[in-house]
Amino acid sequence: MKNASLLVLVAGSTKAPDLELLLQSASSARAHLSFLVLGTMPRAPVFAYGIEPYGLPAVPDNWQEEIETAQTELTTTAKAIEAYLRGSDTSGDVGVLSCEPAALPAAIARRATTCDGVVMSNDLRDNEALFHAAVHGTLFSSPAGVILNGIGADKTLEPAQIFVAWDTGLPAARAVHASLPLLKEAADITIGLFDPIMSPEQNGENPGSDIARWLSHHGCKVTVQQYPTGGEEIGKCILGRAAETGADLVVMGAYGHSRLRQAVFGGTTRTLIEQTGMPVLLVH
């Protein structure tokens, strides 16, 4: 992503040296990194006694201490990242965001609105509510795509091999549009279709030819592959075929089905989000 402005979401437990590969990649791509250290406010332990409306709230004395401890961790991490940035030749800035869990998605989305993409640290996965708030806030409330598992990879911002999971749906189309700067710089692109339906109403009479023609016009080297799933879950198929092509990044549309359906029954997006081995760029 040449000259891109990227929002990088990290946890209070993130160590600055773990960001080295991302900083090197950003420096090479002349990208600006806006780090945001995320945290959640400890829930107010308010207990009522007596009978409403005459009951009075009782707040434990250590609640304020918990807030200060949590804020101190975030501030310490932010200062460490700032110091690490100053020692590099990477353009960047650092901020802290700590609020109620329910307010996080909207707050993150506001920051992501004016960025070219969002990169998330895997340290956020240690707090499931925080991680999903960050992912869903970006995907559903901002125009930016989110890159997962990319901070520890050396080709996050300049992938040479890209695997595009294509199905002609709107999320997939948005994902390709969002990743076009990366696709135009890649050495090889594989367009993967899984159990395509060859009809004008579904994947077209020649599935994949439309996107291959478009990307080829941009100067991309494109290969279209159609894969049978053989009954295997599509998310696992995508990861397997991407690994076989030596992909540095998977590009995919997220949540072609509802979040509720994916949460209850599982699905392709859920599989790609939960895995931690392959860098993936998701766009809804």
Salt bridges, closest charged atoms under 4 A:
ASP93 OD2 - HIS32 NE2 2.62
GLU128 OE2 - HIS132 NE2 3.99
GLU158 OE2 - LYS2 NZ 3.12
ASP188 OD1 - LYS221 NZ 3.20
GLU244 OE2 - ARG241 NH2 3.08
GLU274 OE2 - ARG270 NE 3.08
